[in-house]
Amino acid sequence: MSRSAKVQDIDSLREFRSAMLTFAEKASTAIGEADGEVQRITIWLENEATTHWASEVRKRHAVVMKAKEDLRYKQIFKSPTGGKQSTVDEEKALAVAMRRFQEAEQKVVNVKKWIRQLHKESHQYRGSVQRLATTVSVDVPLAAGRIARMIAALEGYVTLAAPNIAPEVAGSTDDAMGRGSGVPEIGGGSKRFRKSTPDAQTKDAAPPAGPEMAEWTSGEFVAGDAEAIEKLPIDREVLDSAAMVIVGAGVQSARRIYLERSPGAFPGDSGWYIGPAEVNPPGEFFSIRIGDLLKARPHFYNLLTLPAGTLIVIDGAGVASILNSADEDVFVRET
């Protein structure tokens, strides 16, 4: 049975993907703000309110005791004329002190009740919102990745243009980074890519990336890529979400990109550089935290755990090659 789809506007897919990511970002922010507000009120009740009213109970109890003592004094001692002294003012003062003391005691009881109620309500809230939190943090990014792959495939069908491949000198093992078919990389291979990676000084001077860096369409995987990367017989490194990655301008929309990991150039530098695999290197470079990068490219996680010396090429057909520090291609996709 024939399977086909009528797609009239690829830009609509891009707009839909962008709207999905915007929704996920706003929903995640709203959930975070709600969680923060619940936590703020809980801390206020358990600390400030509890401490305040416990202190008020002690202070108002002292006022009650003084009012009782004043009343007792008036009741025991006679006036200068020998008559019984009036205790109206003291009785009123004692009544007011007693009401304020009882109010403070009731506040202590209420605060304890509100703390229990808030814990119960916040637990129910977190349970009900967990589904949405999972959707915006996991399901939406995965769906956005699928849409990006659809866009790349549709663009390939639309263009149907043969790649502009510059032939290399036969027998060059350093520069031949194809897919095992003998077709070399455009403009050179591993040596060219490694030379295009910015030096330590350039990395250190790279400014933070703007919001547009979150809109990625390049570097998509195809079936079998993720599984093959997980099975690579290479020691992995622990991923620090706060570490920085340096990216070349235009990488997020390039048709082919490469990733290279070098020793860290500055404190907090992961060593990773991601750039467009073009003949001319980009003129600008930016820095982005690994955690922010993974929001746009969650499937890069296992790639970013590979050690220094690793070089990876990804094009419209998925991962093309993964080279170790000896420029040996260790990537094998199961078919």
C-alpha positions as CSV (number, residue, x, y, z in Angstrom):
1,M,0.0,0.0,0.0
2,S,1.3,3.4,-0.9
3,R,2.1,5.8,1.9
4,S,2.3,9.5,1.1
5,A,1.7,12.9,2.5
6,K,0.7,16.2,0.9
7,V,3.0,18.9,2.4
8,Q,2.4,22.4,1.0
9,D,4.4,24.6,3.4
10,I,7.6,23.4,5.2
11,D,7.8,26.8,7.0
12,S,4.5,25.9,8.8
13,L,6.3,22.9,10.3
14,R,9.1,25.2,11.4
15,E,6.6,27.6,13.0
16,F,4.8,24.7,14.7
17,R,8.0,23.4,16.1
18,S,9.0,26.9,17.4
19,A,5.5,27.3,19.0
20,M,5.9,23.9,20.7
21,L,9.3,24.9,22.1
22,T,7.9,28.3,23.2
23,F,5.0,26.6,25.0
24,A,7.3,24.1,26.7
25,E,9.5,27.0,27.9
26,K,6.6,29.1,29.2
27,A,5.0,26.0,30.8
28,S,8.2,25.0,32.5
29,T,8.7,28.6,33.8
30,A,5.1,28.6,35.2
31,I,5.6,25.3,36.9
32,G,8.9,26.5,38.4
33,E,7.3,29.7,39.6
34,A,4.4,27.8,41.2
35,D,6.7,25.4,42.9
36,G,8.8,28.3,44.2
37,E,5.7,30.1,45.6
38,V,4.6,26.9,47.4
39,Q,8.1,26.5,48.8
40,R,8.2,30.2,49.9
41,I,4.9,30.0,51.7
42,T,5.9,26.7,53.4
43,I,9.2,28.2,54.6
44,W,7.3,31.3,55.9
45,L,4.8,29.3,57.9
46,E,7.4,26.9,59.3
47,N,9.9,29.5,60.2
48,E,8.7,33.2,60.4
49,A,5.1,32.6,61.4
50,T,5.8,29.9,63.9
51,T,8.6,31.9,65.5
52,H,6.6,35.1,65.6
53,W,3.6,33.7,67.3
54,A,5.6,31.6,69.8
55,S,7.3,34.8,70.8
56,E,4.0,36.6,71.0
57,V,2.6,34.0,73.4
58,R,5.5,34.5,75.7
59,K,5.3,38.3,75.6
60,R,1.5,38.4,76.0
61,H,1.7,35.9,78.9
62,A,4.1,38.3,80.7
63,V,1.6,41.2,80.2
64,V,-1.2,39.0,81.6
65,M,0.9,38.2,84.7
66,K,1.7,41.9,85.2
67,A,-2.0,42.9,84.8
68,K,-3.0,40.3,87.5
69,E,-0.3,41.6,89.8
70,D,-1.6,45.2,89.4
71,L,-5.1,44.0,90.1
72,R,-4.1,42.1,93.2
73,Y,-2.1,45.1,94.5
74,K,-5.2,47.3,94.3
75,Q,-7.4,44.6,96.0
76,I,-5.0,44.2,98.9
77,F,-3.9,47.7,99.7
78,K,-6.4,50.5,100.8
79,S,-6.4,54.0,99.5
80,P,-4.7,56.9,101.4
81,T,-8.1,57.7,103.0
82,G,-8.4,54.2,104.3
83,G,-11.1,53.1,101.8
84,K,-11.2,50.4,99.2
85,Q,-9.4,51.3,96.0
86,S,-11.2,51.1,92.6
87,T,-10.0,48.2,90.4
88,V,-12.0,49.1,87.3
89,D,-9.0,50.1,85.2
90,E,-6.9,47.1,86.3
91,E,-9.8,44.7,85.5
92,K,-10.2,46.2,82.0
93,A,-6.4,45.9,81.4
94,L,-6.4,42.3,82.5
95,A,-9.3,41.5,80.2
96,V,-7.6,43.0,77.3
97,A,-4.3,41.2,78.1
98,M,-6.2,37.9,78.4
99,R,-7.9,38.4,75.0
100,R,-4.6,39.2,73.3
101,F,-2.9,36.2,75.0
102,Q,-5.7,33.8,73.9
103,E,-5.4,35.3,70.4
104,A,-1.7,34.4,70.3
105,E,-2.3,30.9,71.5
106,Q,-5.0,30.4,68.8
107,K,-2.6,31.7,66.1
108,V,0.0,29.1,67.2
109,V,-2.7,26.4,66.8
110,N,-3.8,27.8,63.4
111,V,-0.2,28.0,62.0
112,K,0.3,24.3,62.9
113,K,-3.0,23.5,61.2
114,W,-2.1,25.5,58.1
115,I,1.3,23.8,57.8
116,R,-0.3,20.4,57.8
117,Q,-2.9,21.5,55.3
118,L,-0.3,23.1,53.0
119,H,1.8,20.0,53.0
120,K,-1.2,17.9,52.0
121,E,-2.3,20.4,49.3
122,S,1.2,20.8,47.9
123,H,1.6,17.0,47.7
124,Q,-1.6,16.8,45.7
125,Y,-0.6,19.7,43.5
126,R,2.8,18.1,42.6
127,G,1.1,14.8,41.8
128,S,-1.4,16.5,39.4
129,V,1.2,18.7,37.7
130,Q,3.9,15.9,37.2
131,R,2.3,14.8,34.0
132,L,2.6,18.3,32.5
133,A,6.1,18.7,33.8
134,T,7.2,15.4,32.1
135,T,5.5,16.5,28.9
136,V,7.2,19.9,28.7
137,S,10.6,18.6,29.7
138,V,10.7,15.3,27.8
139,D,7.9,14.7,25.4
140,V,7.9,18.2,23.7
141,P,11.7,18.2,23.1
142,L,11.5,14.7,21.6
143,A,8.5,15.7,19.4
144,A,10.4,18.8,18.3
145,G,13.4,16.6,17.3
146,R,11.1,14.4,15.2
147,I,9.7,17.5,13.5
148,A,13.2,18.8,12.8
149,R,14.1,15.4,11.2
150,M,10.9,15.7,9.1
151,I,11.9,19.2,8.0
152,A,15.4,18.0,7.0
153,A,13.9,15.0,5.0
154,L,11.4,17.2,3.2
155,E,14.0,19.8,2.3
156,G,16.1,16.9,0.9
157,Y,13.2,15.9,-1.3
158,V,12.5,19.4,-2.4
159,T,16.1,20.2,-3.4
160,L,17.1,16.8,-4.8
161,A,20.5,18.3,-5.6
162,A,23.6,16.3,-5.8
163,P,26.2,17.3,-3.2
164,N,29.1,19.4,-4.3
165,I,31.9,17.0,-3.5
166,A,35.5,18.0,-4.1
167,P,37.6,15.0,-4.9
168,E,40.7,14.3,-2.7
169,V,44.0,12.8,-3.5
170,A,43.6,9.0,-3.5
171,G,45.2,7.2,-0.6
172,S,44.9,10.0,2.0
173,T,43.8,8.3,5.1
174,D,43.9,11.4,7.3
175,D,41.5,13.3,5.1
176,A,39.1,10.6,4.0
177,M,36.2,10.7,6.5
178,G,33.4,9.3,4.6
179,R,30.9,6.6,5.4
180,G,33.0,3.7,4.3
181,S,32.2,4.3,0.6
182,G,35.4,6.0,-0.3
183,V,33.7,9.4,-0.7
184,P,35.8,12.0,1.1
185,E,34.6,14.9,3.2
186,I,34.0,18.3,1.5
187,G,37.1,20.3,1.6
188,G,39.1,17.8,3.6
189,G,38.7,15.6,6.6
190,S,39.9,15.3,10.2
191,K,42.9,17.5,9.8
192,R,40.9,20.4,8.3
193,F,38.3,20.1,11.0
194,R,40.8,20.0,13.9
195,K,42.6,23.1,12.4
196,S,39.2,24.9,12.2
197,T,38.5,24.5,15.9
198,P,39.1,27.8,17.7
199,D,42.1,28.1,20.0
200,A,42.0,28.5,23.8
201,Q,42.2,32.3,23.6
202,T,39.3,32.5,21.2
203,K,37.2,30.1,23.3
204,D,37.9,32.0,26.5
205,A,36.7,35.2,24.8
206,A,33.5,33.8,23.3
207,P,30.4,35.7,24.6
208,P,27.3,33.9,25.8
209,A,24.9,32.8,23.1
210,G,21.6,34.6,22.6
211,P,18.1,33.0,22.8
212,E,18.3,32.2,19.0
213,M,20.9,29.5,19.8
214,A,18.0,27.4,21.2
215,E,16.5,27.0,17.7
216,W,18.5,24.0,16.3
217,T,17.7,22.1,13.2
218,S,21.2,20.6,12.5
219,G,22.8,17.5,14.0
220,E,19.8,15.1,13.8
221,F,20.3,11.4,14.3
222,V,18.8,8.7,12.1
223,A,17.6,5.2,13.1
224,G,20.5,3.3,14.7
225,D,22.7,6.2,15.6
226,A,21.8,6.5,19.3
227,E,22.1,2.7,19.8
228,A,25.5,2.6,18.1
229,I,26.8,5.5,20.2
230,E,25.7,3.8,23.4
231,K,27.7,0.7,22.4
232,L,31.0,2.5,21.6
233,P,33.8,0.8,23.5
234,I,35.1,4.1,24.9
235,D,35.4,5.3,28.5
236,R,32.9,8.0,29.2
237,E,33.2,11.1,31.3
238,V,30.7,12.5,33.8
239,L,28.7,15.3,32.2
240,D,28.6,18.7,34.0
241,S,25.4,20.6,32.9
242,A,27.0,23.9,33.9
243,A,30.2,23.4,31.8
244,M,30.5,25.5,28.7
245,V,30.4,24.4,25.0
246,I,31.8,26.8,22.4
247,V,29.7,27.0,19.1
248,G,30.5,28.5,15.8
249,A,28.0,31.0,14.3
250,G,25.4,29.4,12.1
251,V,25.9,25.9,13.5
252,Q,22.3,25.5,14.5
253,S,21.1,25.6,10.9
254,A,24.1,24.2,9.0
255,R,23.5,21.2,6.8
256,R,26.6,19.5,8.2
257,I,28.4,20.0,11.5
258,Y,31.3,18.6,13.5
259,L,32.0,18.3,17.2
260,E,35.5,18.1,18.6
261,R,36.6,17.8,22.2
262,S,39.9,19.4,23.3
263,P,41.4,19.9,26.8
264,G,39.5,22.6,28.6
265,A,40.7,26.1,27.8
266,F,39.4,27.8,31.0
267,P,37.7,26.8,34.3
268,G,34.3,25.4,33.5
269,D,35.1,24.7,29.8
270,S,33.9,21.3,28.8
271,G,36.5,21.3,25.9
272,W,33.7,20.8,23.3
273,Y,33.4,22.8,20.2
274,I,30.5,22.5,17.7
275,G,30.9,24.2,14.4
276,P,29.6,24.1,10.8
277,A,31.5,21.7,8.6
278,E,32.1,24.3,5.9
279,V,35.1,25.2,3.8
280,N,35.6,28.5,5.6
281,P,35.4,28.5,9.4
282,P,32.8,30.8,11.1
283,G,33.9,34.4,12.0
284,E,32.1,34.4,15.3
285,F,32.0,32.1,18.3
286,F,29.7,31.8,21.3
287,S,29.4,29.9,24.6
288,I,26.5,27.9,25.8
289,R,26.0,25.7,28.9
290,I,25.7,22.0,28.3
291,G,22.3,22.0,30.1
292,D,20.9,24.7,27.8
293,L,22.4,22.9,24.7
294,L,20.7,19.6,25.7
295,K,17.3,21.4,25.9
296,A,17.6,21.9,22.1
297,R,19.6,18.8,21.3
298,P,18.8,16.2,24.0
299,H,20.2,13.3,21.8
300,F,23.7,14.9,22.1
301,Y,23.9,13.6,25.7
302,N,25.9,10.5,25.0
303,L,28.1,12.2,22.5
304,L,29.1,14.9,25.0
305,T,30.4,12.2,27.5
306,L,33.1,11.1,25.0
307,P,36.7,12.0,26.0
308,A,39.1,14.6,24.7
309,G,40.4,13.9,21.2
310,T,37.0,12.8,19.9
311,L,35.8,14.3,16.6
312,I,32.3,13.7,15.3
313,V,30.7,14.6,12.0
314,I,26.9,14.7,11.5
315,D,25.1,15.5,8.3
316,G,21.6,15.2,6.8
317,A,22.0,11.4,6.9
318,G,22.8,11.2,10.6
319,V,26.2,10.5,12.3
320,A,28.8,10.1,9.5
321,S,31.8,9.2,11.7
322,I,33.2,9.3,15.2
323,L,37.0,9.5,15.4
324,N,39.1,8.9,18.4
325,S,42.3,10.8,19.3
326,A,44.2,8.6,16.8
327,D,41.8,9.6,14.0
328,E,40.4,6.1,13.9
329,D,36.7,5.9,13.0
330,V,35.0,3.9,15.7
331,F,31.4,4.5,14.7
332,V,29.5,1.5,13.2
333,R,25.8,1.7,12.7
334,E,24.0,-1.6,12.8
335,T,21.8,-2.2,9.8
